[in-house]
Amino acid sequence: MTNTFLQLLSVQLQNQSPLDPVDPNQFVTQLAQFDSLGELTQIQSLMQTLVNDVGGTTTPPSGASASGATSSNAASAANLK
């Protein structure tokens, strides 16, 4: 992820016009958004690992809601009792 960030940063700096540089505020905002994206990707990966470790090795459909997953987990827990 860090390597991708450095590649994007270097390309952006190479392609900006010296006469009209990127606004520093916009630049910092873009960096923060990129960092947030990296964190969210890591959280998604860790959550998927947790789900797989608990025993749900299948990935829910992309349109599945959190409430649907909760009700199916509740039904599974009820079946275990």
Buried (B, 14 or more C-beta within 10 A) or exposed (E): EEEEBEEEBEEEEEEEEEEEEBEEEEBEEBEEEBEEEBEEEEEEEEEEEEBEEEEBEEEEEEEEEEEEEEEEEEEEEEEEE
